[in-house]
Amino acid sequence: MKTPFFKLIVITLVISLISCKKENTLSEYKYADKGLVLSCENVNSKLYSEALFTFENDILNFYGKNNPNASLIQAYGQFIRNAIYGRIKYENIVSPHTVKVFEVLKNEDDLWDASNPKSYLNYNSALINCISINMQNAELKTTFNSLLKVNSMSPKPFGAPLTSNYRDVIKDKYLAAYVAFDLFYANLFNKNLSKVNAEKPVQKVDFNKLPQ
């Protein structure tokens, strides 16, 4: 008599787990054709690469809305300076697709640390370890790892050298990932993203366009 009941419980648990897994999966990867630019052990490369590309699309659309000749490099320069000095209203930048990506990112337990007063980003996460190993600019890499080592990492102390070397984000997607996750996604918590306009015009982005 116990066997059928036990089987019913097992089946119910399996269905629940499958349902939860589906809920935590991104339904559409709009930038899958760009490949995986972040590749490290224990890192959700597909999701994190998608998060990086949709972030880049957002900042280029936002900072280029009044400038048809705007480039991604210019958008990064403006975004980084404004983010470090707290001059960004993130609700005005984020796109509907980015909101969907963020909802999935929030379920990446290793990625976040809500108890960190400096940033929601977990500086002991697999992603940060991946960035610390693969960052290309030797001086930035040394500074980054030194701050991590003494537990002093945050957007403020890393902001000055980052601002001076912001152009590196175009060729170094690990550095770009730091910008995306610590200066952008970590600041979307407790923001009202429910009113993000799904009809917001989207500019076609040339990620390789250089400033004139």
matplotlib code that plots the C-alpha trace (Angstrom):
import matplotlib.pyplot as plt

x = [0.0, 2.9, 4.6, 2.1, 1.9, 5.7, 5.9, 3.3, 5.5, 8.5, 6.7, 5.3, 8.8, 10.3, 7.6, 8.1, 11.9, 11.4, 9.0, 11.4, 14.2, 12.1, 11.2, 14.9, 15.8, 16.0, 13.4, 15.2, 18.9, 18.9, 22.7, 23.5, 25.0, 27.8, 29.1, 30.4, 32.8, 33.1, 34.4, 35.5, 34.8, 31.6, 30.5, 27.1, 28.9, 25.8, 23.7, 26.5, 27.5, 23.9, 23.7, 26.9, 25.6, 22.1, 23.8, 26.0, 22.9, 21.2, 23.9, 24.5, 20.8, 20.6, 23.7, 23.3, 19.7, 20.6, 23.7, 23.4, 27.2, 27.6, 29.9, 30.0, 33.3, 31.7, 28.7, 31.0, 33.0, 29.8, 28.2, 31.3, 31.8, 28.2, 27.9, 30.9, 29.6, 26.0, 24.5, 22.4, 18.7, 18.9, 15.2, 15.7, 18.5, 17.3, 15.4, 12.6, 15.0, 17.5, 14.8, 14.1, 17.8, 18.1, 15.2, 17.1, 20.4, 18.8, 18.6, 22.3, 23.1, 26.8, 26.7, 25.2, 25.9, 23.0, 25.0, 27.9, 27.4, 29.7, 27.9, 25.3, 27.9, 29.7, 33.4, 34.1, 32.0, 33.1, 32.5, 34.8, 37.5, 37.1, 37.5, 40.5, 42.3, 41.5, 41.6, 44.0, 45.3, 48.2, 48.0, 44.2, 44.5, 47.1, 44.9, 41.8, 43.4, 45.1, 41.8, 40.2, 43.1, 42.8, 38.9, 38.7, 37.1, 34.2, 33.3, 34.9, 38.6, 38.6, 36.7, 39.6, 41.9, 38.9, 37.9, 41.4, 41.3, 37.7, 38.5, 39.9, 36.4, 35.9, 38.7, 38.6, 35.1, 36.2, 36.8, 33.5, 31.8, 33.0, 31.4, 28.2, 27.8, 29.1, 28.1, 24.9, 23.2, 24.2, 22.4, 19.1, 18.1, 15.3, 14.7, 11.1, 11.6, 7.9, 7.3, 10.0, 8.4, 8.2, 7.6, 10.8, 12.5, 15.6, 18.6, 20.5, 23.8, 27.2, 29.3, 32.5, 31.9, 34.7, 34.3, 35.1]
y = [0.0, 2.3, 1.8, 3.6, 6.5, 6.7, 6.7, 9.5, 11.6, 11.0, 11.9, 15.1, 16.2, 15.5, 17.6, 20.4, 20.4, 20.4, 23.3, 25.3, 24.6, 25.9, 29.0, 29.8, 29.4, 32.2, 31.6, 33.5, 34.1, 37.1, 37.2, 33.5, 34.1, 36.2, 33.1, 32.6, 35.3, 34.3, 30.8, 29.5, 26.5, 26.8, 29.9, 29.9, 31.1, 31.1, 33.2, 35.5, 36.2, 37.0, 39.3, 41.1, 41.6, 42.9, 45.3, 46.6, 47.0, 49.0, 51.5, 52.1, 52.7, 55.0, 57.1, 57.0, 58.0, 61.6, 60.7, 58.4, 58.2, 57.0, 54.0, 51.4, 52.7, 56.2, 54.6, 52.7, 55.8, 57.7, 54.8, 54.0, 57.6, 58.1, 54.8, 55.4, 58.8, 57.6, 59.6, 56.9, 56.2, 52.5, 52.2, 54.6, 52.4, 48.8, 47.1, 44.5, 41.7, 42.8, 42.6, 39.0, 38.2, 39.9, 37.8, 34.7, 36.1, 36.7, 33.0, 32.5, 32.1, 32.2, 35.5, 37.7, 38.7, 40.7, 41.3, 43.1, 46.8, 47.7, 45.9, 43.1, 41.3, 38.5, 39.2, 35.5, 34.2, 32.0, 34.9, 37.3, 34.6, 34.0, 37.8, 38.0, 35.3, 36.4, 40.2, 41.3, 44.7, 43.8, 46.9, 46.7, 43.0, 43.7, 46.4, 44.2, 41.2, 43.3, 44.8, 41.4, 40.0, 42.7, 42.6, 46.2, 45.6, 47.9, 50.2, 53.2, 52.2, 50.3, 53.2, 55.5, 53.0, 51.6, 55.1, 55.7, 52.4, 52.1, 51.5, 48.1, 46.8, 46.5, 43.9, 42.5, 41.0, 39.8, 43.4, 44.3, 41.6, 43.3, 46.6, 44.9, 42.9, 45.3, 48.6, 47.6, 44.4, 44.7, 48.1, 46.7, 45.2, 47.1, 49.1, 49.2, 47.5, 46.7, 49.8, 49.2, 50.0, 47.0, 49.3, 51.3, 51.8, 49.6, 50.8, 48.2, 47.9, 47.6, 46.3, 46.8, 50.4, 52.8, 56.5, 58.9]
z = [0.0, 0.7, -2.7, -4.9, -2.4, -2.4, -6.2, -6.3, -4.0, -6.1, -9.3, -7.7, -6.6, -10.0, -11.7, -9.2, -9.9, -13.6, -13.3, -11.2, -13.7, -16.6, -14.7, -14.2, -17.9, -20.4, -23.1, -25.8, -26.5, -28.9, -29.2, -29.4, -32.8, -31.2, -29.5, -25.9, -25.0, -21.3, -20.8, -17.4, -15.2, -13.2, -15.1, -17.0, -20.2, -22.4, -20.0, -18.9, -22.5, -23.4, -20.4, -21.6, -25.1, -24.1, -21.7, -24.5, -26.7, -24.0, -23.3, -27.0, -27.6, -24.6, -25.1, -28.9, -29.0, -30.0, -31.9, -35.0, -35.2, -31.6, -31.0, -28.4, -27.1, -26.5, -24.8, -22.5, -21.6, -20.7, -18.9, -16.7, -15.6, -14.8, -13.0, -10.8, -9.7, -9.2, -12.0, -13.7, -13.6, -14.7, -15.4, -18.4, -19.9, -19.4, -22.3, -22.0, -23.0, -20.4, -17.7, -18.7, -18.6, -15.2, -13.8, -14.7, -13.4, -10.0, -9.6, -10.0, -6.3, -6.6, -8.5, -5.8, -2.2, -0.7, 2.6, 0.8, 1.5, -1.5, -4.2, -4.7, -6.8, -5.1, -5.3, -4.4, -7.3, -10.1, -12.5, -10.6, -10.4, -14.2, -14.8, -12.5, -14.4, -17.9, -17.8, -20.6, -19.4, -17.1, -14.9, -14.5, -13.7, -11.0, -9.4, -9.7, -8.0, -5.4, -4.4, -4.2, -2.2, 0.6, 0.4, -0.8, -4.1, -5.1, -8.0, -6.3, -5.9, -9.2, -10.9, -11.5, -13.4, -15.2, -16.4, -17.8, -19.6, -20.6, -24.3, -23.4, -22.9, -26.7, -27.1, -23.6, -22.9, -19.4, -18.4, -20.2, -18.1, -14.9, -16.0, -17.0, -13.8, -11.1, -12.6, -14.2, -13.1, -9.5, -9.5, -10.9, -7.5, -5.8, -9.0, -10.4, -13.8, -14.3, -16.4, -18.9, -22.2, -24.5, -27.4, -26.8, -30.2, -30.7, -32.6, -34.6, -33.0, -34.7, -31.8, -33.8, -34.8, -33.9, -33.2, -36.0]

ax = plt.figure().add_subplot(projection="3d")
ax.plot(x, y, z, "-o")
ax.set_aspect("equal")
plt.show()
